[in-house]
Amino acid sequence: MSSAPPSTEHLSPIKSEAKQQLFGSCWSCRLVSGGGLLAAGAYVYMQARNTMRLGGPTSLGTVVMIAFAAGLGSWGVVVIADPVGKATKKA
């Protein structure tokens, strides 16, 4: 009895492909955000290294900081490289 809800495809001016890509083809956006993530990873890593350099014992918190810094750096490289945007489907 009730009709189906209207489809949102014709209401949205953004193509469905553009919705899937976070930054689309905006090279400067990827560089700024990826560079910020790399810088944040470098900062967290240097703070962990400073703790170890002062002669403090290497605790679990320091190890977690280094792992988190590696994750931030990896995320920055992925945002800059954009491997998902370059992939093509083979139908």
PDB file of N, CA, C and O in Angstrom:
ATOM      1  N   MET A   1       0.804  -1.169   0.000  1.00  0.00           N
ATOM      2  CA  MET A   1       0.000   0.000   0.000  1.00  0.00           C
ATOM      3  C   MET A   1       0.868   1.262   0.000  1.00  0.00           C
ATOM      4  O   MET A   1       0.583   2.209  -0.734  1.00  0.00           O
ATOM      5  N   SER A   2       1.901   1.280   0.800  1.00  0.00           N
ATOM      6  CA  SER A   2       2.746   2.477   0.808  1.00  0.00           C
ATOM      7  C   SER A   2       3.788   2.368  -0.291  1.00  0.00           C
ATOM      8  O   SER A   2       4.274   1.284  -0.617  1.00  0.00           O
ATOM      9  N   SER A   3       4.108   3.500  -0.839  1.00  0.00           N
ATOM     10  CA  SER A   3       5.089   3.497  -1.924  1.00  0.00           C
ATOM     11  C   SER A   3       6.497   3.507  -1.349  1.00  0.00           C
ATOM     12  O   SER A   3       6.703   3.870  -0.191  1.00  0.00           O
ATOM     13  N   ALA A   4       7.453   3.109  -2.160  1.00  0.00           N
ATOM     14  CA  ALA A   4       8.849   3.083  -1.730  1.00  0.00           C
ATOM     15  C   ALA A   4       9.352   4.505  -1.541  1.00  0.00           C
ATOM     16  O   ALA A   4       8.884   5.416  -2.224  1.00  0.00           O
ATOM     17  N   PRO A   5      10.296   4.714  -0.627  1.00  0.00           N
ATOM     18  CA  PRO A   5      10.827   6.062  -0.430  1.00  0.00           C
ATOM     19  C   PRO A   5      11.543   6.530  -1.695  1.00  0.00           C
ATOM     20  O   PRO A   5      12.085   5.711  -2.437  1.00  0.00           O
ATOM     21  N   PRO A   6      11.549   7.827  -1.944  1.00  0.00           N
ATOM     22  CA  PRO A   6      12.211   8.325  -3.158  1.00  0.00           C
ATOM     23  C   PRO A   6      13.705   8.055  -3.109  1.00  0.00           C
ATOM     24  O   PRO A   6      14.331   8.121  -2.051  1.00  0.00           O
ATOM     25  N   SER A   7      14.260   7.752  -4.267  1.00  0.00           N
ATOM     26  CA  SER A   7      15.695   7.458  -4.299  1.00  0.00           C
ATOM     27  C   SER A   7      16.471   8.756  -4.131  1.00  0.00           C
ATOM     28  O   SER A   7      16.042   9.816  -4.587  1.00  0.00           O
ATOM     29  N   THR A   8      17.595   8.659  -3.485  1.00  0.00           N
ATOM     30  CA  THR A   8      18.407   9.850  -3.214  1.00  0.00           C
ATOM     31  C   THR A   8      19.413  10.122  -4.313  1.00  0.00           C
ATOM     32  O   THR A   8      20.150  11.104  -4.232  1.00  0.00           O
ATOM     33  N   GLU A   9      19.467   9.283  -5.338  1.00  0.00           N
ATOM     34  CA  GLU A   9      20.455   9.480  -6.396  1.00  0.00           C
ATOM     35  C   GLU A   9      20.206  10.763  -7.158  1.00  0.00           C
ATOM     36  O   GLU A   9      21.149  11.495  -7.456  1.00  0.00           O
ATOM     37  N   HIS A  10      18.963  11.049  -7.478  1.00  0.00           N
ATOM     38  CA  HIS A  10      18.691  12.245  -8.262  1.00  0.00           C
ATOM     39  C   HIS A  10      18.668  13.502  -7.394  1.00  0.00           C
ATOM     40  O   HIS A  10      18.716  14.608  -7.932  1.00  0.00           O
ATOM     41  N   LEU A  11      18.596  13.369  -6.073  1.00  0.00           N
ATOM     42  CA  LEU A  11      18.584  14.517  -5.186  1.00  0.00           C
ATOM     43  C   LEU A  11      19.983  15.015  -4.870  1.00  0.00           C
ATOM     44  O   LEU A  11      20.159  16.202  -4.593  1.00  0.00           O
ATOM     45  N   SER A  12      20.954  14.168  -4.903  1.00  0.00           N
ATOM     46  CA  SER A  12      22.309  14.535  -4.534  1.00  0.00           C
ATOM     47  C   SER A  12      23.096  14.989  -5.754  1.00  0.00           C
ATOM     48  O   SER A  12      23.152  14.272  -6.753  1.00  0.00           O
ATOM     49  N   PRO A  13      23.713  16.185  -5.687  1.00  0.00           N
ATOM     50  CA  PRO A  13      24.505  16.638  -6.831  1.00  0.00           C
ATOM     51  C   PRO A  13      25.858  15.939  -6.924  1.00  0.00           C
ATOM     52  O   PRO A  13      26.539  16.039  -7.945  1.00  0.00           O
ATOM     53  N   ILE A  14      26.251  15.233  -5.869  1.00  0.00           N
ATOM     54  CA  ILE A  14      27.541  14.564  -5.849  1.00  0.00           C
ATOM     55  C   ILE A  14      27.384  13.178  -6.448  1.00  0.00           C
ATOM     56  O   ILE A  14      26.448  12.454  -6.111  1.00  0.00           O
ATOM     57  N   LYS A  15      28.289  12.810  -7.327  1.00  0.00           N
ATOM     58  CA  LYS A  15      28.241  11.479  -7.923  1.00  0.00           C
ATOM     59  C   LYS A  15      28.533  10.432  -6.858  1.00  0.00           C
ATOM     60  O   LYS A  15      29.211  10.715  -5.871  1.00  0.00           O
ATOM     61  N   SER A  16      28.028   9.238  -7.056  1.00  0.00           N
ATOM     62  CA  SER A  16      28.237   8.179  -6.070  1.00  0.00           C
ATOM     63  C   SER A  16      29.717   7.807  -5.985  1.00  0.00           C
ATOM     64  O   SER A  16      30.183   7.401  -4.920  1.00  0.00           O
ATOM     65  N   GLU A  17      30.464   7.936  -7.080  1.00  0.00           N
ATOM     66  CA  GLU A  17      31.894   7.639  -7.048  1.00  0.00           C
ATOM     67  C   GLU A  17      32.637   8.655  -6.186  1.00  0.00           C
ATOM     68  O   GLU A  17      33.571   8.300  -5.467  1.00  0.00           O
ATOM     69  N   ALA A  18      32.227   9.901  -6.257  1.00  0.00           N
ATOM     70  CA  ALA A  18      32.903  10.937  -5.480  1.00  0.00           C
ATOM     71  C   ALA A  18      32.634  10.767  -3.990  1.00  0.00           C
ATOM     72  O   ALA A  18      33.465  11.147  -3.165  1.00  0.00           O
ATOM     73  N   LYS A  19      31.485  10.200  -3.637  1.00  0.00           N
ATOM     74  CA  LYS A  19      31.185   9.975  -2.223  1.00  0.00           C
ATOM     75  C   LYS A  19      32.137   8.951  -1.618  1.00  0.00           C
ATOM     76  O   LYS A  19      32.457   9.029  -0.432  1.00  0.00           O
ATOM     77  N   GLN A  20      32.588   7.998  -2.417  1.00  0.00           N
ATOM     78  CA  GLN A  20      33.434   6.941  -1.901  1.00  0.00           C
ATOM     79  C   GLN A  20      34.852   7.435  -1.645  1.00  0.00           C
ATOM     80  O   GLN A  20      35.516   6.938  -0.736  1.00  0.00           O
ATOM     81  N   GLN A  21      35.327   8.396  -2.418  1.00  0.00           N
ATOM     82  CA  GLN A  21      36.676   8.903  -2.239  1.00  0.00           C
ATOM     83  C   GLN A  21      36.619  10.093  -1.297  1.00  0.00           C
ATOM     84  O   GLN A  21      35.838  11.021  -1.509  1.00  0.00           O
ATOM     85  N   LEU A  22      37.432  10.068  -0.274  1.00  0.00           N
ATOM     86  CA  LEU A  22      37.385  11.120   0.729  1.00  0.00           C
ATOM     87  C   LEU A  22      37.872  12.448   0.174  1.00  0.00           C
ATOM     88  O   LEU A  22      37.225  13.475   0.381  1.00  0.00           O
ATOM     89  N   PHE A  23      38.997  12.450  -0.526  1.00  0.00           N
ATOM     90  CA  PHE A  23      39.549  13.687  -1.033  1.00  0.00           C
ATOM     91  C   PHE A  23      39.405  13.827  -2.540  1.00  0.00           C
ATOM     92  O   PHE A  23      39.803  14.847  -3.104  1.00  0.00           O
ATOM     93  N   GLY A  24      38.850  12.832  -3.195  1.00  0.00           N
ATOM     94  CA  GLY A  24      38.683  12.905  -4.636  1.00  0.00           C
ATOM     95  C   GLY A  24      40.018  13.062  -5.329  1.00  0.00           C
ATOM     96  O   GLY A  24      40.967  12.330  -5.049  1.00  0.00           O
ATOM     97  N   SER A  25      40.082  14.003  -6.221  1.00  0.00           N
ATOM     98  CA  SER A  25      41.328  14.227  -6.949  1.00  0.00           C
ATOM     99  C   SER A  25      42.040  15.481  -6.467  1.00  0.00           C
ATOM    100  O   SER A  25      42.860  16.039  -7.197  1.00  0.00           O
ATOM    101  N   CYS A  26      41.752  15.928  -5.276  1.00  0.00           N
ATOM    102  CA  CYS A  26      42.355  17.147  -4.725  1.00  0.00           C
ATOM    103  C   CYS A  26      43.744  16.816  -4.186  1.00  0.00           C
ATOM    104  O   CYS A  26      43.887  16.360  -3.051  1.00  0.00           O
ATOM    105  N   TRP A  27      44.765  17.051  -5.008  1.00  0.00           N
ATOM    106  CA  TRP A  27      46.140  16.719  -4.653  1.00  0.00           C
ATOM    107  C   TRP A  27      46.609  17.528  -3.453  1.00  0.00           C
ATOM    108  O   TRP A  27      47.260  16.982  -2.561  1.00  0.00           O
ATOM    109  N   SER A  28      46.290  18.824  -3.415  1.00  0.00           N
ATOM    110  CA  SER A  28      46.747  19.656  -2.303  1.00  0.00           C
ATOM    111  C   SER A  28      46.094  19.240  -0.992  1.00  0.00           C
ATOM    112  O   SER A  28      46.721  19.308   0.065  1.00  0.00           O
ATOM    113  N   CYS A  29      44.836  18.810  -1.056  1.00  0.00           N
ATOM    114  CA  CYS A  29      44.157  18.339   0.163  1.00  0.00           C
ATOM    115  C   CYS A  29      44.850  17.104   0.721  1.00  0.00           C
ATOM    116  O   CYS A  29      45.050  16.977   1.929  1.00  0.00           O
ATOM    117  N   ARG A  30      45.217  16.188  -0.191  1.00  0.00           N
ATOM    118  CA  ARG A  30      45.904  14.973   0.264  1.00  0.00           C
ATOM    119  C   ARG A  30      47.278  15.296   0.819  1.00  0.00           C
ATOM    120  O   ARG A  30      47.700  14.687   1.803  1.00  0.00           O
ATOM    121  N   LEU A  31      47.990  16.243   0.209  1.00  0.00           N
ATOM    122  CA  LEU A  31      49.317  16.595   0.709  1.00  0.00           C
ATOM    123  C   LEU A  31      49.253  17.251   2.082  1.00  0.00           C
ATOM    124  O   LEU A  31      50.047  16.929   2.966  1.00  0.00           O
ATOM    125  N   VAL A  32      48.315  18.166   2.258  1.00  0.00           N
ATOM    126  CA  VAL A  32      48.211  18.871   3.544  1.00  0.00           C
ATOM    127  C   VAL A  32      47.815  17.917   4.662  1.00  0.00           C
ATOM    128  O   VAL A  32      48.446  17.904   5.719  1.00  0.00           O
ATOM    129  N   SER A  33      46.769  17.115   4.437  1.00  0.00           N
ATOM    130  CA  SER A  33      46.326  16.219   5.506  1.00  0.00           C
ATOM    131  C   SER A  33      47.314  15.078   5.732  1.00  0.00           C
ATOM    132  O   SER A  33      47.563  14.704   6.878  1.00  0.00           O
ATOM    133  N   GLY A  34      47.880  14.519   4.662  1.00  0.00           N
ATOM    134  CA  GLY A  34      48.879  13.458   4.821  1.00  0.00           C
ATOM    135  C   GLY A  34      50.143  13.971   5.479  1.00  0.00           C
ATOM    136  O   GLY A  34      50.740  13.290   6.312  1.00  0.00           O
ATOM    137  N   GLY A  35      50.554  15.185   5.099  1.00  0.00           N
ATOM    138  CA  GLY A  35      51.730  15.782   5.737  1.00  0.00           C
ATOM    139  C   GLY A  35      51.497  16.077   7.209  1.00  0.00           C
ATOM    140  O   GLY A  35      52.405  15.935   8.028  1.00  0.00           O
ATOM    141  N   GLY A  36      50.277  16.488   7.545  1.00  0.00           N
ATOM    142  CA  GLY A  36      49.941  16.717   8.956  1.00  0.00           C
ATOM    143  C   GLY A  36      49.987  15.432   9.765  1.00  0.00           C
ATOM    144  O   GLY A  36      50.455  15.423  10.903  1.00  0.00           O
ATOM    145  N   LEU A  37      49.504  14.353   9.176  1.00  0.00           N
ATOM    146  CA  LEU A  37      49.565  13.061   9.866  1.00  0.00           C
ATOM    147  C   LEU A  37      51.005  12.589  10.028  1.00  0.00           C
ATOM    148  O   LEU A  37      51.371  12.048  11.071  1.00  0.00           O
ATOM    149  N   LEU A  38      51.825  12.795   8.991  1.00  0.00           N
ATOM    150  CA  LEU A  38      53.241  12.426   9.110  1.00  0.00           C
ATOM    151  C   LEU A  38      53.935  13.256  10.186  1.00  0.00           C
ATOM    152  O   LEU A  38      54.731  12.728  10.961  1.00  0.00           O
ATOM    153  N   ALA A  39      53.635  14.552  10.235  1.00  0.00           N
ATOM    154  CA  ALA A  39      54.237  15.415  11.254  1.00  0.00           C
ATOM    155  C   ALA A  39      53.777  15.015  12.660  1.00  0.00           C
ATOM    156  O   ALA A  39      54.572  15.025  13.600  1.00  0.00           O
ATOM    157  N   ALA A  40      52.504  14.667  12.799  1.00  0.00           N
ATOM    158  CA  ALA A  40      52.000  14.228  14.103  1.00  0.00           C
ATOM    159  C   ALA A  40      52.677  12.934  14.531  1.00  0.00           C
ATOM    160  O   ALA A  40      53.018  12.765  15.702  1.00  0.00           O
ATOM    161  N   GLY A  41      52.871  12.025  13.586  1.00  0.00           N
ATOM    162  CA  GLY A  41      53.569  10.772  13.902  1.00  0.00           C
ATOM    163  C   GLY A  41      55.007  11.024  14.316  1.00  0.00           C
ATOM    164  O   GLY A  41      55.507  10.392  15.246  1.00  0.00           O
ATOM    165  N   ALA A  42      55.684  11.956  13.623  1.00  0.00           N
ATOM    166  CA  ALA A  42      57.064  12.293  13.982  1.00  0.00           C
ATOM    167  C   ALA A  42      57.131  12.920  15.375  1.00  0.00           C
ATOM    168  O   ALA A  42      58.055  12.642  16.140  1.00  0.00           O
ATOM    169  N   TYR A  43      56.154  13.765  15.702  1.00  0.00           N
ATOM    170  CA  TYR A  43      56.132  14.404  17.019  1.00  0.00           C
ATOM    171  C   TYR A  43      55.930  13.365  18.130  1.00  0.00           C
ATOM    172  O   TYR A  43      56.633  13.394  19.140  1.00  0.00           O
ATOM    173  N   VAL A  44      54.985  12.462  17.945  1.00  0.00           N
ATOM    174  CA  VAL A  44      54.729  11.437  18.965  1.00  0.00           C
ATOM    175  C   VAL A  44      55.955  10.538  19.120  1.00  0.00           C
ATOM    176  O   VAL A  44      56.316  10.161  20.235  1.00  0.00           O
ATOM    177  N   TYR A  45      56.588  10.200  18.009  1.00  0.00           N
ATOM    178  CA  TYR A  45      57.789   9.360  18.062  1.00  0.00           C
ATOM    179  C   TYR A  45      58.919  10.069  18.810  1.00  0.00           C
ATOM    180  O   TYR A  45      59.602   9.453  19.628  1.00  0.00           O
ATOM    181  N   MET A  46      59.117  11.353  18.536  1.00  0.00           N
ATOM    182  CA  MET A  46      60.190  12.079  19.209  1.00  0.00           C
ATOM    183  C   MET A  46      59.926  12.218  20.709  1.00  0.00           C
ATOM    184  O   MET A  46      60.864  12.209  21.506  1.00  0.00           O
ATOM    185  N   GLN A  47      58.668  12.345  21.094  1.00  0.00           N
ATOM    186  CA  GLN A  47      58.355  12.405  22.522  1.00  0.00           C
ATOM    187  C   GLN A  47      58.664  11.073  23.207  1.00  0.00           C
ATOM    188  O   GLN A  47      59.154  11.053  24.336  1.00  0.00           O
ATOM    189  N   ALA A  48      58.382   9.981  22.538  1.00  0.00           N
ATOM    190  CA  ALA A  48      58.712   8.672  23.104  1.00  0.00           C
ATOM    191  C   ALA A  48      60.227   8.490  23.189  1.00  0.00           C
ATOM    192  O   ALA A  48      60.736   7.938  24.165  1.00  0.00           O
ATOM    193  N   ARG A  49      60.942   8.956  22.166  1.00  0.00           N
ATOM    194  CA  ARG A  49      62.407   8.845  22.174  1.00  0.00           C
ATOM    195  C   ARG A  49      63.017   9.714  23.274  1.00  0.00           C
ATOM    196  O   ARG A  49      64.011   9.327  23.888  1.00  0.00           O
ATOM    197  N   ASN A  50      62.430  10.882  23.528  1.00  0.00           N
ATOM    198  CA  ASN A  50      62.943  11.737  24.598  1.00  0.00           C
ATOM    199  C   ASN A  50      62.821  11.058  25.955  1.00  0.00           C
ATOM    200  O   ASN A  50      63.707  11.187  26.800  1.00  0.00           O
ATOM    201  N   THR A  51      61.739  10.345  26.161  1.00  0.00           N
ATOM    202  CA  THR A  51      61.558   9.620  27.426  1.00  0.00           C
ATOM    203  C   THR A  51      62.640   8.557  27.591  1.00  0.00           C
ATOM    204  O   THR A  51      63.192   8.388  28.679  1.00  0.00           O
ATOM    205  N   MET A  52      62.938   7.849  26.519  1.00  0.00           N
ATOM    206  CA  MET A  52      63.964   6.809  26.600  1.00  0.00           C
ATOM    207  C   MET A  52      65.357   7.417  26.699  1.00  0.00           C
ATOM    208  O   MET A  52      66.233   6.859  27.359  1.00  0.00           O
ATOM    209  N   ARG A  53      65.565   8.554  26.047  1.00  0.00           N
ATOM    210  CA  ARG A  53      66.878   9.197  26.060  1.00  0.00           C
ATOM    211  C   ARG A  53      67.243   9.740  27.439  1.00  0.00           C
ATOM    212  O   ARG A  53      68.423   9.819  27.781  1.00  0.00           O
ATOM    213  N   LEU A  54      66.241  10.114  28.231  1.00  0.00           N
ATOM    214  CA  LEU A  54      66.493  10.636  29.568  1.00  0.00           C
ATOM    215  C   LEU A  54      66.895   9.547  30.556  1.00  0.00           C
ATOM    216  O   LEU A  54      67.204   9.840  31.710  1.00  0.00           O
ATOM    217  N   GLY A  55      66.893   8.322  30.119  1.00  0.00           N
ATOM    218  CA  GLY A  55      67.336   7.231  30.976  1.00  0.00           C
ATOM    219  C   GLY A  55      66.213   6.544  31.714  1.00  0.00           C
ATOM    220  O   GLY A  55      66.455   5.684  32.561  1.00  0.00           O
ATOM    221  N   GLY A  56      65.001   6.912  31.406  1.00  0.00           N
ATOM    222  CA  GLY A  56      63.872   6.260  32.052  1.00  0.00           C
ATOM    223  C   GLY A  56      63.692   4.853  31.520  1.00  0.00           C
ATOM    224  O   GLY A  56      64.121   4.542  30.409  1.00  0.00           O
ATOM    225  N   PRO A  57      63.070   4.021  32.298  1.00  0.00           N
ATOM    226  CA  PRO A  57      62.853   2.648  31.829  1.00  0.00           C
ATOM    227  C   PRO A  57      61.839   2.639  30.675  1.00  0.00           C
ATOM    228  O   PRO A  57      60.908   3.443  30.628  1.00  0.00           O
ATOM    229  N   THR A  58      62.052   1.725  29.776  1.00  0.00           N
ATOM    230  CA  THR A  58      61.128   1.584  28.656  1.00  0.00           C
ATOM    231  C   THR A  58      59.883   0.863  29.162  1.00  0.00           C
ATOM    232  O   THR A  58      59.915  -0.329  29.469  1.00  0.00           O
ATOM    233  N   SER A  59      58.803   1.602  29.239  1.00  0.00           N
ATOM    234  CA  SER A  59      57.573   1.038  29.777  1.00  0.00           C
ATOM    235  C   SER A  59      56.631   0.674  28.630  1.00  0.00           C
ATOM    236  O   SER A  59      56.924   0.923  27.460  1.00  0.00           O
ATOM    237  N   LEU A  60      55.519   0.093  28.986  1.00  0.00           N
ATOM    238  CA  LEU A  60      54.514  -0.261  27.998  1.00  0.00           C
ATOM    239  C   LEU A  60      53.952   0.997  27.340  1.00  0.00           C
ATOM    240  O   LEU A  60      53.608   0.972  26.158  1.00  0.00           O
ATOM    241  N   GLY A  61      53.854   2.087  28.082  1.00  0.00           N
ATOM    242  CA  GLY A  61      53.359   3.346  27.526  1.00  0.00           C
ATOM    243  C   GLY A  61      54.260   3.866  26.421  1.00  0.00           C
ATOM    244  O   GLY A  61      53.770   4.377  25.414  1.00  0.00           O
ATOM    245  N   THR A  62      55.569   3.743  26.593  1.00  0.00           N
ATOM    246  CA  THR A  62      56.505   4.180  25.565  1.00  0.00           C
ATOM    247  C   THR A  62      56.375   3.328  24.313  1.00  0.00           C
ATOM    248  O   THR A  62      56.422   3.849  23.199  1.00  0.00           O
ATOM    249  N   VAL A  63      56.216   2.045  24.486  1.00  0.00           N
ATOM    250  CA  VAL A  63      56.055   1.142  23.345  1.00  0.00           C
ATOM    251  C   VAL A  63      54.755   1.456  22.605  1.00  0.00           C
ATOM    252  O   VAL A  63      54.721   1.440  21.374  1.00  0.00           O
ATOM    253  N   VAL A  64      53.695   1.741  23.347  1.00  0.00           N
ATOM    254  CA  VAL A  64      52.419   2.093  22.727  1.00  0.00           C
ATOM    255  C   VAL A  64      52.547   3.410  21.962  1.00  0.00           C
ATOM    256  O   VAL A  64      51.973   3.556  20.883  1.00  0.00           O
ATOM    257  N   MET A  65      53.292   4.365  22.508  1.00  0.00           N
ATOM    258  CA  MET A  65      53.503   5.637  21.808  1.00  0.00           C
ATOM    259  C   MET A  65      54.233   5.429  20.486  1.00  0.00           C
ATOM    260  O   MET A  65      53.882   6.045  19.480  1.00  0.00           O
ATOM    261  N   ILE A  66      55.241   4.570  20.479  1.00  0.00           N
ATOM    262  CA  ILE A  66      55.982   4.318  19.251  1.00  0.00           C
ATOM    263  C   ILE A  66      55.097   3.596  18.237  1.00  0.00           C
ATOM    264  O   ILE A  66      55.156   3.899  17.045  1.00  0.00           O
ATOM    265  N   ALA A  67      54.288   2.658  18.686  1.00  0.00           N
ATOM    266  CA  ALA A  67      53.375   1.961  17.772  1.00  0.00           C
ATOM    267  C   ALA A  67      52.320   2.923  17.222  1.00  0.00           C
ATOM    268  O   ALA A  67      51.963   2.847  16.047  1.00  0.00           O
ATOM    269  N   PHE A  68      51.826   3.822  18.064  1.00  0.00           N
ATOM    270  CA  PHE A  68      50.851   4.815  17.620  1.00  0.00           C
ATOM    271  C   PHE A  68      51.481   5.769  16.607  1.00  0.00           C
ATOM    272  O   PHE A  68      50.838   6.147  15.628  1.00  0.00           O
ATOM    273  N   ALA A  69      52.728   6.156  16.838  1.00  0.00           N
ATOM    274  CA  ALA A  69      53.435   7.023  15.895  1.00  0.00           C
ATOM    275  C   ALA A  69      53.611   6.327  14.549  1.00  0.00           C
ATOM    276  O   ALA A  69      53.476   6.958  13.500  1.00  0.00           O
ATOM    277  N   ALA A  70      53.910   5.041  14.575  1.00  0.00           N
ATOM    278  CA  ALA A  70      54.042   4.286  13.319  1.00  0.00           C
ATOM    279  C   ALA A  70      52.698   4.226  12.592  1.00  0.00           C
ATOM    280  O   ALA A  70      52.651   4.310  11.365  1.00  0.00           O
ATOM    281  N   GLY A  71      51.627   4.085  13.332  1.00  0.00           N
ATOM    282  CA  GLY A  71      50.294   4.072  12.727  1.00  0.00           C
ATOM    283  C   GLY A  71      49.938   5.410  12.099  1.00  0.00           C
ATOM    284  O   GLY A  71      49.379   5.455  11.003  1.00  0.00           O
ATOM    285  N   LEU A  72      50.260   6.506  12.792  1.00  0.00           N
ATOM    286  CA  LEU A  72      50.008   7.833  12.228  1.00  0.00           C
ATOM    287  C   LEU A  72      50.818   8.058  10.961  1.00  0.00           C
ATOM    288  O   LEU A  72      50.304   8.589   9.976  1.00  0.00           O
ATOM    289  N   GLY A  73      52.078   7.655  10.984  1.00  0.00           N
ATOM    290  CA  GLY A  73      52.921   7.817   9.806  1.00  0.00           C
ATOM    291  C   GLY A  73      52.419   6.991   8.629  1.00  0.00           C
ATOM    292  O   GLY A  73      52.416   7.457   7.490  1.00  0.00           O
ATOM    293  N   SER A  74      52.001   5.777   8.908  1.00  0.00           N
ATOM    294  CA  SER A  74      51.470   4.914   7.851  1.00  0.00           C
ATOM    295  C   SER A  74      50.189   5.496   7.265  1.00  0.00           C
ATOM    296  O   SER A  74      49.982   5.467   6.051  1.00  0.00           O
ATOM    297  N   TRP A  75      49.345   6.017   8.122  1.00  0.00           N
ATOM    298  CA  TRP A  75      48.099   6.625   7.679  1.00  0.00           C
ATOM    299  C   TRP A  75      48.378   7.839   6.787  1.00  0.00           C
ATOM    300  O   TRP A  75      47.692   8.057   5.788  1.00  0.00           O
ATOM    301  N   GLY A  76      49.390   8.624   7.158  1.00  0.00           N
ATOM    302  CA  GLY A  76      49.775   9.774   6.337  1.00  0.00           C
ATOM    303  C   GLY A  76      50.251   9.360   4.957  1.00  0.00           C
ATOM    304  O   GLY A  76      49.905   9.997   3.961  1.00  0.00           O
ATOM    305  N   VAL A  77      51.040   8.301   4.890  1.00  0.00           N
ATOM    306  CA  VAL A  77      51.531   7.818   3.589  1.00  0.00           C
ATOM    307  C   VAL A  77      50.367   7.305   2.735  1.00  0.00           C
ATOM    308  O   VAL A  77      50.336   7.532   1.526  1.00  0.00           O
ATOM    309  N   VAL A  78      49.419   6.622   3.359  1.00  0.00           N
ATOM    310  CA  VAL A  78      48.271   6.104   2.617  1.00  0.00           C
ATOM    311  C   VAL A  78      47.416   7.253   2.081  1.00  0.00           C
ATOM    312  O   VAL A  78      46.938   7.190   0.948  1.00  0.00           O
ATOM    313  N   VAL A  79      47.222   8.290   2.878  1.00  0.00           N
ATOM    314  CA  VAL A  79      46.425   9.423   2.411  1.00  0.00           C
ATOM    315  C   VAL A  79      47.109  10.110   1.237  1.00  0.00           C
ATOM    316  O   VAL A  79      46.443  10.500   0.278  1.00  0.00           O
ATOM    317  N   ILE A  80      48.415  10.262   1.297  1.00  0.00           N
ATOM    318  CA  ILE A  80      49.136  10.914   0.200  1.00  0.00           C
ATOM    319  C   ILE A  80      49.148  10.029  -1.042  1.00  0.00           C
ATOM    320  O   ILE A  80      48.930  10.520  -2.150  1.00  0.00           O
ATOM    321  N   ALA A  81      49.398   8.741  -0.873  1.00  0.00           N
ATOM    322  CA  ALA A  81      49.505   7.838  -2.019  1.00  0.00           C
ATOM    323  C   ALA A  81      48.148   7.536  -2.647  1.00  0.00           C
ATOM    324  O   ALA A  81      48.078   7.312  -3.855  1.00  0.00           O
ATOM    325  N   ASP A  82      47.074   7.524  -1.869  1.00  0.00           N
ATOM    326  CA  ASP A  82      45.719   7.249  -2.333  1.00  0.00           C
ATOM    327  C   ASP A  82      45.622   5.980  -3.166  1.00  0.00           C
ATOM    328  O   ASP A  82      45.248   6.046  -4.337  1.00  0.00           O
ATOM    329  N   PRO A  83      45.954   4.811  -2.584  1.00  0.00           N
ATOM    330  CA  PRO A  83      45.927   3.586  -3.376  1.00  0.00           C
ATOM    331  C   PRO A  83      44.524   3.146  -3.788  1.00  0.00           C
ATOM    332  O   PRO A  83      44.373   2.463  -4.800  1.00  0.00           O
ATOM    333  N   VAL A  84      43.504   3.518  -3.034  1.00  0.00           N
ATOM    334  CA  VAL A  84      42.133   3.097  -3.356  1.00  0.00           C
ATOM    335  C   VAL A  84      41.620   3.879  -4.560  1.00  0.00           C
ATOM    336  O   VAL A  84      40.906   3.323  -5.395  1.00  0.00           O
ATOM    337  N   GLY A  85      41.971   5.154  -4.662  1.00  0.00           N
ATOM    338  CA  GLY A  85      41.503   5.967  -5.770  1.00  0.00           C
ATOM    339  C   GLY A  85      42.098   5.541  -7.104  1.00  0.00           C
ATOM    340  O   GLY A  85      41.516   5.818  -8.153  1.00  0.00           O
ATOM    341  N   LYS A  86      43.236   4.878  -7.083  1.00  0.00           N
ATOM    342  CA  LYS A  86      43.894   4.457  -8.313  1.00  0.00           C
ATOM    343  C   LYS A  86      43.438   3.079  -8.782  1.00  0.00           C
ATOM    344  O   LYS A  86      43.698   2.687  -9.920  1.00  0.00           O
ATOM    345  N   ALA A  87      42.766   2.358  -7.911  1.00  0.00           N
ATOM    346  CA  ALA A  87      42.306   1.014  -8.262  1.00  0.00           C
ATOM    347  C   ALA A  87      41.134   1.094  -9.230  1.00  0.00           C
ATOM    348  O   ALA A  87      40.278   1.970  -9.105  1.00  0.00           O
ATOM    349  N   THR A  88      41.097   0.207 -10.168  1.00  0.00           N
ATOM    350  CA  THR A  88      39.978   0.157 -11.103  1.00  0.00           C
ATOM    351  C   THR A  88      39.325  -1.216 -11.033  1.00  0.00           C
ATOM    352  O   THR A  88      39.993  -2.228 -10.819  1.00  0.00           O
ATOM    353  N   LYS A  89      38.023  -1.235 -11.215  1.00  0.00           N
ATOM    354  CA  LYS A  89      37.298  -2.496 -11.196  1.00  0.00           C
ATOM    355  C   LYS A  89      37.387  -3.135 -12.565  1.00  0.00           C
ATOM    356  O   LYS A  89      37.283  -2.464 -13.591  1.00  0.00           O
ATOM    357  N   LYS A  90      37.581  -4.436 -12.564  1.00  0.00           N
ATOM    358  CA  LYS A  90      37.586  -5.197 -13.819  1.00  0.00           C
ATOM    359  C   LYS A  90      36.287  -5.979 -13.868  1.00  0.00           C
ATOM    360  O   LYS A  90      36.138  -7.020 -13.228  1.00  0.00           O
ATOM    361  N   ALA A  91      35.368  -5.459 -14.630  1.00  0.00           N
ATOM    362  CA  ALA A  91      34.046  -6.084 -14.691  1.00  0.00           C
ATOM    363  C   ALA A  91      34.107  -7.262 -15.515  1.00  0.00           C
ATOM    364  O   ALA A  91      33.095  -7.939 -15.698  1.00  0.00           O
TER     365      ALA A  91
END
